[in-house]
Amino acid sequence: MKTINNQIITDIKSLLKASTKITIISHYAPDGDAVGSSTALYQIFKKEKFDVSMVVPSDISKNLEKIPFSNEIVSFSKKPNKVKELLQNADIIFCTDFNAFSRVGDVSEILSSSPAKKIMLDHHPQPEDCADFVISDPGVSSASEIVYEFILLMGYEQLIDKDVATSIYTGLMTDTINFTVNSEKQRTFEIASKLLSYKIDKKGIYNNIFNNYSIDRMRFSGYVLYEKMKFIENKNTAYIIISKEELDKFNFKSGDHDGFVNMPLSIKDIETSILVIEHEKYLKISLRSKTNYDVNALSRKYFNGGGHKNASGGRLYINLEEVESYIIDAINNFE
């Protein structure tokens, strides 16, 4: 764990004094915390008159598009040359909500090769030593909470307004699933309370994130639960495997599977849930648990990924037809 300390803040302040261009990057398939933490930082540095930009490896989903300034984010999947230019020409790159350059997918080599100084603001365990400055605490709710504390220590609190507060609150709310997980510490609620003082639209933020899906997505979720959910009953595990063909059948849009991996956890005695989504070059794996079952360790061992104890992700480079037996073997062999 590499938490914020006075020396790191002093060094970053000195670095910012000698810099002009800042680029903020978050992980592949950005979620509410990725977009919230990035846009909060973006607004602060924009107010400080930096030449600041935001990039992501893949598009943000529709339900995140109302986060303030999310329309300023440049997606590598749509504008690869622009993203490469912004990363290569930056003086400083802030890496939010990821703990390894591999989490940015096809952008990882571009990020690694950039001559910019790199600052990681994250909350996932076991961060790789790939940035010049690493500020990471797996004990907090979200990267957005880290960003909030960073803003205070940098002396930027006076720059927080309703839009900045909305971005940070979105990150807190989404990564805690509306404060049901990753929110055991009093400080998380102290920050949430402070953000409410900026007159943010708490109900509107929730509706934009969780009550903003299409009819196709709702039908898709019914199909997934009825047709695709399977169980490893002796291991209290559910798994769902979805093919590209099925995604197309339900007019899949980015973010349409958000929350699918959590649904089996509502079932009595199901402690672990695994979701597999077929992509062109790999299988995307999402893992969740509601007990002490460590899906971070499971993902690191079997799924080329990582994350938190109760929420993790990864990738497999095998055929879709092979993944069911692979999952069953992994669950049965994991200790």
N, C-alpha and C positions, 0 to 999 in steps of 0.2 A: 504494500500500500504506500502510495506517495501522495500524501495530503499537502494542502497548501501551507507554505511557510513563508516567513518574512523575506528570506533570501531569494526564493523563487520570484516573489512579487517584485522585489527590488530589481532583479535581473530582467524581468519582463518589461518593467517600466523603462529601463535603460534601452532595451531593444526597441521598444515602440518609439522612443524619442529619435532613434536613428533610422526609422522606417517610414515608408509612404504607403506602400501597397499591401493590403491584407486580403487573403482569401480564406474563407471558412469552408470546410468540407465535412460531410457526414457520410454515414455508411450506405451500402447498397440496400434497396428497398426501405427508404427512410420512413420511420414511424413518427408519432407525435413528439416524442422526446428529441429525436434527431432534428426535426424541423423547428421545434420550439427553442431548443438551445442555440441552434444556428441563427435563427432570426433575431433572437434576443441580443446575441453578440453583435450581429450585423447592425442593428439599430444603434447600439451604444457607440460603435466605432464610426458610424455615419455621423452621429452627433458630434463626435470628436474630429470630424473633417478628414478622416482617412479615406483613401481610395479603396473601398472595401467591396468584396463580391462574395457570393455563396455558390457552391457547386455540390452536386450529388451524382453518384454513378448511374442511378436510374430514376425515373419519374416519381414524383410524389403522388399519392392517391388523392382522389377527388375530395374525400372528407377532411383533408388537411389544407385545402386551398384557401380557406378563410383565415388561416393563421396570418397575422400581420406580416407583410412583406414577403410572403412565400412565393409570390409571383416574380420576385427578383432572383429566385434560385435557378441556376443554369444546370440542365441535366446532360450528362455525358451521352446518354442514349439518343438525345436529339441533336446536341451540338458538341461533338467530341473535340473538334479543333478549338472551339472557344474555351472549353474546360482545360484543355492542355495549355493553351496560351495563358490563362489566368493562374494556373498552378506554377508554370515555369517562370512567369514574370513577377510573382509575388515576393515581397521581402519577408513576410511572415505567413505561415499557414497554420490556422487553428483547426485542430482535428477534434470534432465533438461527437460524443456518444459511440466511440469505438476504441478498442484497445490493441488493435493490430492492423497494419496496412493491408493485410489480406481481406479485411472486411469491406474494402472499397472496390473489390472485384477487379474489373479490367482497368481501373484507374490506378491500381497499386504501383505499377512500375513508373507511371508518370509522377505520382506523389513522391515515391522514393528518390527519383532522380532530380527532383526540383532542388535548386540551390537554396531555397528559402529556409529560414529557421522554422522549426515545427514545434507547436505547442499542443499537447494533448490534454483535453478536458473530458474526463470520462468517469464512469462508475462501475465498470465491469471488472471482475477479479482477474488477477494475473496479467496485468498490462505488459505488452512487449516493450523492450527498451529500444524503440524505434524513433522516438522524437527527441528533440533537444531538451524540452522541458515536459515532464509528465506530472500532471495533477490528477490523481485518481484516488477515489475512495469508494470501495464496493459496499460500504455501510450506509450510503445515502440512497435516497429514493430514485435518483435520476441524474442524467448529465445536466439537465436544466437546474437542478439544485446546486450542483457544482458551479455552473455558470453564475447563478445568483450570488453565491459566496465570493466568487472571483470578482464580480462587479463591485461588491462592497469593499473588498480588500484593495482593489485598484483605485478606490476613491471616486467611483462613478455613480454612487447611489443617487445623486441629484439628477442624473440623466434618465432614471427609470420613470416612465410614464405609463399610461393605460395600455398602450400597444406593447411595450416591453414586458409589462406585467402579464399581459394576455399570453404572450409567447412562453414565458417561463411557467405560468400556471398550466398551460396546455401540456407541457412536458411532464410536470409533476402528476397531473391527473391521468394522463395516458399510461405512463410507465408504472403507476400504482393501480391501474384499472379502477379509477375513481376511488383511490385511497383504500383499497381492500388488500393489496399486497405491497411489499417493499416500503411500508410506511409505519414501522413500529416505533420510530424515534420522534420525540417531541419536536425536534427542530424542524422536521418536514411540515408539521402543522403550523408552527410559528411562521414559517416562510409563507405558507398558503394564506394564513390570516393577514399577513402584511400585504400580500399581493391583492387581496380583496379590498384593501384600503384605497387602491387606485381606481376603484369603481369599475372593475372588469365585469363583463357580462357572464357570470358563472354558468347560468342556465344555458345561455346561447352557446358557450364553448362546448358544453356537454352535448347539446343537440347537434352541433356541427360535426362532432367526432363520432358519436355513437348512434345518432338517430338521423342519419343522412345517407342511407344506402338506397340503391335502386331496387325495383321490383325483381329484376333478374338476379340480383344478389340474394334477395330473400328466398326466391325459389331454389337457388343454388344451395343455400344453407339447408333447406328441407331435404333436398336430394342427397346431400352429403351425410346428413344424420341417418336417413332411412336406408340408403343404398351402400354407403361407403364405410361407415364406422364398423370396425371389428375389434375384437378383444383378445387379450392374452390373460385369461381369467385367473390363472394361478399366480400371475404377477401383478394383478390389479392395474393392468395397462390397456389403454385403448389406442388404436391407430387408424389413420385415414390416409388413403393414397389416391391422389387425383392426377389424371392424365391431361396432357395438352388438349386432347380431343374433347374431354369433358369441360375444360375451361372454355373452349370455343363454343361449345353447345349452349352455354349460359352467358355468352357475350361478356366474358371475363374482362374486367378492367383492373388496373393496378389498385391494390388495397381491398379487392372484393373478398379475399379470404381472411382478412383481419378478424381475429376472434375465433376462427374455426377451431384452432388448436385448444382453446380453453373450454369449448362446449362439453366435451366428454367428462370434464372434471366436475360437472354438476351431478354426475351419476354416483349414487352411493357405492362406496368401496373402490371406485376408480381413483387411483392416486397419481397416475402418470398418463400423459397424452402425447402422441406423436403425429404430426401432420407432414405429409410428403406431397410436394407440388412439382410436377415435371416441367422443366425448362428445356430450352434447345440443347444446351451443352452439359447440363447437370440436373440433379434432383435437389431441390431446396428442402431442408429439414427444419421443422420447428418442434421444440420440445417444451413441455410444461409439467409441473408437479405441484401438488398442494400439501405435501407432507415434507419430511426430511429427505426424501429421495432426491439425490443430487444429479439433476439433468445436465449441469455444467460438466461434471466429471464424465457422465455418459457420452455427451457430445464430443468432448475432447478425445475420448478413447475410440469411439466408433464412427463419428460423423464429421470429422475434420472441422470442428467448430468450437464453440464455447459460449459463455454468457454468464448467467447467474445460477445460483443453486436451484431455483424454482422456475427459471425461464432461460432457455438457451436456443441456439440455432446451429446449423451446419450445412454441409453439402456432401453429396455422394456422386461419384462419377461411375455409376453402373447403370445397366438397363432397368427400365421400370419393372419389367417382369421378374427381376431378381430381388427387388427391394423388400418385398414382404418377408421372404425367408431370412433376409439379412437382418431385418428389424427383430424378428422372433429370436434369432440366434443371439443378437446383441443383448436383448433384454434378459434372456435366460442365462447368459454367461457373465453379465455385469455383476460385480461385487463391490 
